[in-house]
Amino acid sequence: MSTTSLTGKAAIVTGGGRGIGRAIALTLARNGATVALIARTVAQLQAVQAEIEAVGGRAISIVADLTREPDVIAAIAQTVAQLGRLDIVINNAGIGAFGPLVEATVEQWDHIMAVNARGTFFVCREAIPHLKVNRPAHIINITSVVGVKGYVNQSLYSASKHAVMGMTKALAREVQADGIRVHAICPGAVDTPMAGEARPDLDRSGLIQPDDIADAVLFLLTMRASAIIDELDVRRAGSTPWA
């Protein structure tokens, strides 16, 4: 296991039991960070924790529903109690909702906003007092290309990710003086089950890989102190540049 500037750092990865979250957690652990994995599914968390420990890293698993404020409060408190500090927060957990807006239900709207936007809000709010202690600290919100663009049949998903982008931009200014750097990573289609739900016709062989997003996270976390990237857009290699 290599040692980098992440050695001795403690990180939270929400949605850390699979997909992009799993890839990010493994990359952080391989580069020296201790990782708190937060998700709802025990078996997935335990599997990723075992992978991290197999490469010589350290991780803890915390079962929490990010739509529930008491769960998030307890998860952040448990992280700090067990790891002793908090330096990095990766807000990765998210869900999709796809189809025409006129067919969407209030329940679908409320659920996607609760997971993608409210969950991110809860995690940031509870983490910031602990991040302030360890400068520089980082919050990285994994948003989406739909957080800056609009796509057919993705109105609810796009609204939730636009909400996260707005929160990210304002929060970056709010906590700049506290030594907390807030970034957004906006991926295009990543090779996860959600991509198939959004675009069943998409050629999966050309999709971004979860490890590509993990590498982007590591890049942001290990940049020299003289420069900061606010937003990182990651597109499929086969997609149209600057589209």
Stockholm file with secondary structure:
# STOCKHOLM 1.0

chainA/1-243         MSTTSLTGKAAIVTGGGRGIGRAIALTLARNGATVALIARTVAQLQAVQAEIEAVGGRAISIVADLTREPDVIAAIAQTVAQLGRLDIVINNAGIGAFGPLVEATVEQWDHIMAVNARGTFFVCREAIPHLKVNRPAHIINITSVVGVKGYVNQSLYSASKHAVMGMTKALAREVQADGIRVHAICPGAVDTPMAGEARPDLDRSGLIQPDDIADAVLFLLTMRASAIIDELDVRRAGSTPWA
#=GR chainA/1-243 SS CCCCTTTTCEEEEETTTSHHHHHHHHHHHHTTCEEEEEESCHHHHHHHHHHHHHTTCCEEEEECCTTSHHHHHHHHHHHHHHHSCCCEEEECCCCCCCSCGGGCCHHHHHHHHIIIIIHHHHHHHHHHHHHTTSSSEEEEEECCGGGTSCCTTCHHHHHHHHHHHHHHHHHHHHSGGGTEEEEEEEESCBSSHHHHHHCTTSCGGGSBCHHHHHHHHHHHHTSCTTCCCSEEEECCTTSCTTC
#=GC SS_cons         CCCCTTTTCEEEEETTTSHHHHHHHHHHHHTTCEEEEEESCHHHHHHHHHHHHHTTCCEEEEECCTTSHHHHHHHHHHHHHHHSCCCEEEECCCCCCCSCGGGCCHHHHHHHHIIIIIHHHHHHHHHHHHHTTSSSEEEEEECCGGGTSCCTTCHHHHHHHHHHHHHHHHHHHHSGGGTEEEEEEEESCBSSHHHHHHCTTSCGGGSBCHHHHHHHHHHHHTSCTTCCCSEEEECCTTSCTTC
//
